[in-house]
């Protein structure tokens, strides 16, 4: 859990937040610990002492209770030694604000993204962990792993090179990782603790009663988190003496840690609206909150929420995140205290209402974020016009930046909404809006890893609620991403499950889409007989529904698998059926492409004269379609065929014509565009947007 103290004991940044400044440090104390850690880097390990080369990176462990300043110490160490590591610093947080371990898959993705490397959608955590280790093999990187819960989390990411260094932060020893000596933290020394209080109270209040200040440090057990809250209380009560606060802490019920006692005392001194806001911040996804989130949780204006967040930050309850956006973080050591306080002071119905307001606000922001990209759409402009000004983005670039910076909180909101189980309608709307916004700004390919996780959440909700149509959509989307990343067998299993769900939903579109995709998976696996069979089933359904365009495409796909299997007669019959279907539908360009594919099969079948005639007919249709690329490719194919028929003069004419059409670009490209399968989107939530 992220530590509370702003300076000496913890700077409050989550491990995956923006990199702190390396030019100036506000760190206090811990001189002995820093010296020991730096010496430990140079210390010979067990492998070196036994004469072997160290096979893996050295691990430095900083252990301490939440609020002890462990994260701040780790960040200060990183700041001091970062210059030794030419390839920079990588950070990852290994637990959620509530202490739940973060899946290694998600951590590995974040690290690979930090290295600028692609992350295959849906890859298993073992594969991604290996990719991280492989990527670090030739690099000299300093890796900070914060809030580790178990040794397995660190071991899965440990670089296989002694050139890297891992700084791990945990509550206790990481048993199972060899050659690790923990640096265990206690309280701050008295001088550093007093310097920390000075930053809130000013030197006068400390120097006029040094014994009271020392008693206050003793009551806080030197814990930075407790000292920060005590300093915030003193700053908010300028007329109160330091001795008063020390006395109140001493007489407070001896329940929990010094941080818990300081928190209860400081919270009780807050005005009513600030107290309620603080309690509700326990619901903030991923512990990250902005004025919009706070406004929705508390049911107040964005401006008022922003002011309250600034006030709470000044009192030590929140930390400001280094971000272009106004964004704050709930310290990890305060998260359980806030959760317990909210459960005690707020009715369950009020907490649920706050969650619902927050999710609804996120949905509206995501809708605005996507709508601003659709500048040519009257409907999108109308949606933007009716939104309150505070929910609008000035430009598409501003919307994209907001989406990128808030993405961890948005994905966290989706996970929490699904885990809640009582707000599934809002969860579905949120996930649908998030998918559309990410696709609009980043594109399907770039957003694929995040989309994969969202589709899995959609599948969880659909299975829980018995929503067969949405289950079908989620399975198809997941299977498509599996197929794109080479996991064809897994994609096939999901396509078959989607087919069953589509039949349960009585959805002919989804059923046909699933059957065609099953055929495509078999084709990718080289099982052409099964591929032709499934394409045939999908074709029968399309013909029964008089869907001529889709039927023509399926004729082409059946012809393609027969071609791969060497059954040229069947392939020619199906291409002729596709040609006839395209002629009836009036699709001139598709007609020309189908003719070109028929010519190709005729050439494979050893009938060059027929291929020549078909190709000439395809050229005529390509001219009508005004498809320059297809026309150029056909001219080159004609030239090749004529050369095989011993007519070099005519071949030269067609090749020259192709060169004029295509220019230098692709003049040797004989690839003719064929029938694309197309990506058929099935909305995974309600159509309301």
Secondary structure by P-SEA (a helix, b strand, c coil): cccccccccccccccccccccccccccccaaaaaaaaaaaaacccccccccccccbbbbbbbbbccccaaaaaaaaaaaacccccccbbbbbbccccccccccaaaaaaaaaaaacccccccccaaaaaaaaaaaacccbbbbbbcccccaaaaaaaccccccbbbbbbccccccccccccccccccccaaaaaaaaaacccaaaaaacaaaaaaaaaaacccaaaaaaaaaaaaacccccaaaaaaaaaaccccccaaaaaaaaaaaaccaaaaaaaaaccccccccccaaaaaaaacccaaaaaaaaaaaaaaccccccccccbbbbccccaaaaaaaaaaacccaaaaaaaaaaaaaaaaaaaaaaaaaaccccaaaaaaaaacccccccccaaaaaaaaaaaaaaaaaaaaaaaaaccaaaaaaaaaaaaaaaaaaccccccaaaaaaaaaaaaaaaaaaacaaaaaaaaaaaaaaaaaaacaaaaaaaaaaaaaaaaaaaccaaaaaaaaaaaaaaaaaacaaaaaaaaaaaaaaaaaaacaaaaaaaaaaaaaaaaaaacaaaaaaaaaaaaaaaaaaacaaaaaaaaaaaaaaaaaaaccaaaaaaaaaaaaaaaaaaccaaaaaaaaaaaaaaaaaaccaaaaaaaaaaaaaacccccccccccccccccccccccccccc
